Amino acid sequence: MRASLVMAALLVVGCGKGTPTYKVGVNSLSVRDSGYYYTDGHFDFCQGGGAGQMLLDFVDYDFICDPMHPAARDSQLPHIELRIILTIGVAPDFNANTAYPTMKPYEVQTADCVTAGAPAVAQFLHFTPGLDKPDSTVTASSGSVTITQFDPTKAKPLKGSFDLRFGGDQVKDSFSLFNCN
């Protein structure tokens, strides 16, 4: 089922705007796949953040979370990734008024995710060949992330947009992501 949905999404995207490319500093990311993850924990994506975190992940390889294919990341090549981490609260209530993820924009703030978190943190990561940990992480200095569709059952894609500033570089786009967990 997921493979059919992904194929349909690829056909729609393929006829439209094509492969998005984001540039921050000297690094450029040509997005090959994307998806989102959700955790009830504090420490999974941003250790300094609150409970209930969502990771929007944009990568330069295929099959980030397709159950029909293993991830096609070649560890012997450099790798670039854009991660957006939102603190949305714990399922199923997410927060006291059950409005998370909120439909108002999340304010992106600088946070190191080790000692501090924020409602939204964006990171542009570079991985040297052979390494599983990034050798360079550029954190967005400001911006916003807006969620326009969230389905707690994970049957429908997460939809929204982001407008991020990494110093003098701007990364702006809309997204429609399937759940990876």
C-alpha positions as CSV (number, residue, x, y, z in Angstrom):
1,M,0.0,0.0,0.0
2,R,2.7,2.4,1.0
3,A,4.7,1.7,-2.2
4,S,1.6,2.5,-4.2
5,L,1.1,5.8,-2.3
6,V,4.8,6.7,-2.8
7,M,4.6,5.9,-6.5
8,A,1.5,8.1,-6.9
9,A,3.2,10.9,-4.9
10,L,6.3,10.6,-7.1
11,L,4.3,10.8,-10.2
12,V,2.5,14.0,-9.0
13,V,5.7,15.6,-7.8
14,G,7.7,14.5,-10.8
15,C,5.3,16.4,-13.2
16,G,5.5,19.5,-11.0
17,K,8.5,21.1,-9.4
18,G,10.9,18.2,-9.6
19,T,13.7,17.5,-7.1
20,P,14.0,20.3,-4.6
21,T,17.5,21.5,-3.9
22,Y,18.5,23.5,-0.8
23,K,21.8,25.3,-0.4
24,V,23.3,26.4,2.9
25,G,26.9,27.8,2.8
26,V,29.0,25.6,0.6
27,N,26.7,22.5,0.9
28,S,23.8,21.8,-1.4
29,L,21.2,19.1,-0.8
30,S,19.3,17.6,-3.7
31,V,16.4,15.9,-1.9
32,R,15.9,12.3,-3.1
33,D,13.5,11.2,-0.3
34,S,11.8,12.5,2.8
35,G,9.6,11.4,5.6
36,Y,8.7,12.1,9.3
37,Y,9.2,10.3,12.6
38,Y,7.4,10.8,15.8
39,T,8.5,9.9,19.4
40,D,7.0,10.4,22.8
41,G,10.5,10.7,24.3
42,H,12.6,13.7,25.2
43,F,15.9,12.5,23.9
44,D,15.4,10.9,20.5
45,F,15.9,13.8,18.2
46,C,16.7,16.8,20.3
47,Q,17.9,15.9,23.8
48,G,17.3,19.3,25.2
49,G,13.7,19.5,23.8
50,G,10.4,18.6,25.4
51,A,8.5,15.3,25.3
52,G,6.8,14.4,22.0
53,Q,9.1,15.3,19.2
54,M,8.6,15.1,15.4
55,L,11.5,14.9,13.0
56,L,10.9,16.0,9.4
57,D,13.8,14.5,7.5
58,F,15.0,15.4,3.9
59,V,17.8,13.3,2.6
60,D,20.0,12.9,-0.5
61,Y,19.4,9.2,-1.0
62,D,16.4,6.9,-1.8
63,F,14.2,4.9,0.5
64,I,14.5,6.8,3.7
65,C,11.6,4.7,5.2
66,D,10.1,2.6,2.5
67,P,9.4,-0.9,4.0
68,M,9.8,-2.5,0.6
69,H,13.4,-1.3,0.1
70,P,16.4,-0.8,2.3
71,A,17.8,2.7,2.6
72,A,20.1,3.4,-0.4
73,R,22.6,5.6,1.4
74,D,26.2,4.8,0.4
75,S,28.3,5.4,3.5
76,Q,31.4,5.8,1.3
77,L,30.0,9.0,-0.2
78,P,29.4,12.4,1.4
79,H,25.9,12.9,2.6
80,I,23.7,16.0,3.2
81,E,20.5,16.1,5.2
82,L,18.0,18.7,6.4
83,R,16.3,17.9,9.7
84,I,13.5,19.9,11.2
85,I,12.6,19.0,14.8
86,L,9.2,20.0,16.3
87,T,8.2,19.6,19.9
88,I,4.5,18.6,19.6
89,G,3.6,16.9,22.9
90,V,2.8,13.3,23.8
91,A,0.2,11.2,21.9
92,P,-2.7,10.8,21.9
93,D,-3.5,14.1,23.5
94,F,-0.4,16.0,22.3
95,N,-1.2,18.8,24.7
96,A,-4.0,19.8,27.0
97,N,-6.2,21.2,24.2
98,T,-5.4,18.4,21.7
99,A,-4.4,20.9,19.1
100,Y,-0.9,19.6,18.4
101,P,0.7,19.7,16.1
102,T,-0.6,23.2,16.2
103,M,-1.8,24.8,13.0
104,K,-0.2,28.1,14.0
105,P,3.5,28.4,12.8
106,Y,6.2,26.9,15.0
107,E,8.9,29.5,15.6
108,V,12.4,28.2,14.7
109,Q,14.9,29.1,17.3
110,T,18.6,28.4,17.7
111,A,19.2,25.6,20.1
112,D,22.1,23.1,20.4
113,C,19.7,20.2,21.2
114,V,22.1,19.0,23.8
115,T,21.5,21.5,26.6
116,A,18.4,23.3,25.1
117,G,15.5,22.7,22.8
118,A,12.9,24.9,21.2
119,P,9.4,24.6,19.6
120,A,11.2,24.1,16.3
121,V,14.9,23.5,15.4
122,A,16.3,23.1,11.9
123,Q,19.7,21.6,11.1
124,F,21.6,21.3,7.9
125,L,24.0,18.4,8.3
126,H,27.0,17.2,6.4
127,F,28.4,13.7,6.8
128,T,32.0,12.8,5.7
129,P,32.3,9.5,3.8
130,G,32.5,6.6,6.3
131,L,31.1,8.5,9.2
132,D,27.6,8.0,10.7
133,K,27.8,11.3,12.8
134,P,27.8,14.7,11.0
135,D,31.1,16.5,10.8
136,S,29.2,19.8,10.3
137,T,25.9,21.0,11.6
138,V,24.5,24.4,10.7
139,T,21.5,25.4,12.9
140,A,18.9,27.7,11.5
141,S,19.1,31.2,13.0
142,S,15.3,31.8,12.6
143,G,12.3,30.9,10.6
144,S,8.9,29.1,10.9
145,V,7.3,25.8,10.2
146,T,3.6,25.5,9.5
147,I,1.6,22.2,9.7
148,T,-1.6,22.3,7.6
149,Q,-2.5,18.6,7.9
150,F,-1.7,16.1,10.7
151,D,-3.3,12.6,11.0
152,P,-2.6,10.9,14.3
153,T,-3.5,7.6,12.7
154,K,-0.6,8.2,10.2
155,A,-2.8,7.1,7.3
156,K,-2.7,10.6,5.6
157,P,0.6,12.5,4.9
158,L,1.8,15.3,7.1
159,K,1.5,18.5,5.1
160,G,2.9,22.0,5.6
161,S,5.6,24.4,4.8
162,F,8.8,25.8,6.2
163,D,10.8,29.0,5.8
164,L,14.2,28.8,7.4
165,R,17.2,31.1,7.6
166,F,20.7,29.8,8.1
167,G,22.5,33.1,8.4
168,G,22.3,34.7,5.0
169,D,20.8,31.5,3.3
170,Q,17.1,30.9,3.0
171,V,15.6,27.5,2.6
172,K,11.8,27.6,1.9
173,D,9.4,24.9,0.6
174,S,6.2,23.0,1.2
175,F,6.0,19.3,2.0
176,S,3.8,16.3,2.0
177,L,5.5,13.5,4.1
178,F,4.6,10.0,5.0
179,N,5.3,8.6,8.4
180,C,8.4,6.5,8.8
181,N,7.6,4.8,12.2
